[in-house]
Amino acid sequence: MKDLVFATNNTHKLKEVAEKLNGRFNLLSLSDIGCIDDIDENGLTFAENALLKSRFVFDNYKLDCFSDDSGLEVDLLNGEPGIYSARYAGKHGDHEANIDLLLANLKNQNNRIARFKTVISLILAGKEYFFEGAVEGVIRKERYGNDGFGYDPIFQPNGYDITFAQMSLDQKNNISHRGIAVEKLVKFLNI
């Protein structure tokens, strides 16, 4: 089985992607390859941030790898939080504070149209490839559900009356931005 590094230590992302890869690759995380570096995400787009991470792994570890950058874009907020989704309220990964700030910024607003976006950067044998996914929806006025992570408790995808956090992992993977991008990656890898 061929090794493929997913340039993340986010266990939620690893679980989502591993399910899509269906055991056909030995999926490795950053910690699995001994990478403890904090890889700067100083790009201006999701694609730039994803490429920074995959290039770092490829350049330093010489392993085939992919990375993603994802975020939530809210129309009324001119695309915020966007590339700053994980650190919208200041501290990286403080999901509760990020949700609180977003809900405060949308208080008393009717336009709650939003989308989740993912861009995957794959480096395979030194060549770079990109795969994108997006899912449209709305921001709910309060949290619903206990599964998922990040903004999942307040994001309701179009065509559903529940949030990502109320869905099973299978349900979410079938329609999520990351799921769509990973499907494109999987198809490319001829799995």
N, C-alpha and C positions, 0 to 999 in steps of 0.2 A: 504494500500500500504506500502510495506516494505521500510525503509530508507536504503540508501546505500551512503556512503561518497566517493566522488572522491577527493583525497588529492591534490587539486589544487585550485588556485583562478584565473587561466587563463581562461578568458571568452570564448576564441576561442575553447579551448579544451573542456570546459563544453558544449558548444553548439554542437560540433561534436558528443560527446559521448551521450548527451541527445537525439539527433536525433536517434541514433542507439538503445538506450534503449526503445524508443517509448512509454514513459510514464508509463512503467510497474513497475518502481521503483521511489521512491521519491529521486531523485539525489540531494545530498547536497554537497556544496563546503566547504573548510576549514573555510571561513568566516561564513558560515551558522551554523557551530557548535561552533563558537566562538574561533577558533584556530587562534591566531595571531603570533604564533611562527614562526621563520625562521628555517625551517627544513634543517639541513645540508645534502648536497648531496656530501659526501666525499668518495663514493664508487669508485671502479676502472672500473666498468662495468655498463651498463644500468640496468641490473637485480639488482645489489647491491644498486644502487641509488633508484630504484623503491621500493625495500623492506624496505629501511631505512624510507621512507616516510609512507608507509602503516603500518609498525610496530609502528611508532611514534603515529599515529592516534589511532590504536587499543590499544596500551599500555596506552595512556593517556585519551582516551575518551570512550573506551570499545564499539566501534561501528564497525560493518562490514564496510570494506572499501577497496578501491583499489587505486593504484597510478600508474603512468607510468613514464618512463624516455625514452626520444626519442632523436634522433639526426641524423645528416647527416654525412655519412662517404664517403670520397673522396679517390678513389684508389691511385691516384698519390701522395696524401699527407699522405700516410700510415694510412688512416682511420680518419684523422683529418677532421673536428673539433671533431667528436665523442661525448664523454660525455661532452665536453666543448662547444657544439654547441650554447647554449644560452649566453655564455660569451666568445666566441671566440676572440673578439676584446678587451676584458677586462671587460667592464661593463655588468652586467647581463641584458639581454633583449633588448640591443641596436641592433635591427635587421638591421638597415641600416649600421652601422659600421661593423657588422659581415659579411654582404654581401660584402661590400667594401673590407674587408680584404681577404675574400675567392676569390673574383674575381682577386685581385692583386696577390695572391699566385698562381693562375692558368693562369696568363697573358702569352700569346704566347704558351700555352700548348694545344696539340691536344687531349691528353687523359683526358677526362672530365667525365669518368664513376664514378657514385656515387650511393648511396642508402640511403634512409631514413629507420631507424629502430626504433621500439618501443618495449619495454618490459613492460607488465602490471603485477603488483604484487597485488594479491587479498588475503585478509584475511577474511575468512568467518567462523564464529564460532570458531575462534582461529586457524584454519588450513590455511596454506599458499599454494597458487597456482600461476603459472606463465603462461602468454600467450604472444606470440611473433608475430610480423608482420614486413614485410619488403617490400619495393618497389624499384625496380631498375630503374635507369635513367641516365641522364647526366646533367651537369651544363651548362646552357646557358651562353653566353658571356656578356649579359646584362639583365636587368630586363624587364619582360613582365607581365602585368596584375596587378590588384589592389586588388584582394580578397586574402583571406588566411592570413598567418602571417609567421614570421621567414624567412626561405630561399625559400618559395613558389614561389616568382617571378623569381627565377633563376633555379628551378628544373623542368626538363621536364621528366616525366615518360616514360619508354619504351613503344612504340606503340602509342604514342600521339605526335602531333606537337604543343602542347600548354603546358604552365607551370601549376603547381598547382594553381597559382594565377589567371589564366585565366579560371579556371573551376568553375562551380557552387559547392556549398557545397555538394549537392547530388553526383555529378560526382566524386569529390575528395574523399568523404567518401567511395564510392564503390571500390576504388582502393588503398587508402592511407595505409601507414604502420600502423597508429593508427586505421583506419577503419578495417583492417585485424585482428589486435590484439583484438579490441573490439568485432568483430564478434565471435571470439573464446571465449571471456569472456561471451558474450550473450548466445552462445550455451551451455556453461558450466552451466550457471544460469538457463537453460531450459526455456528461454523466448520464 
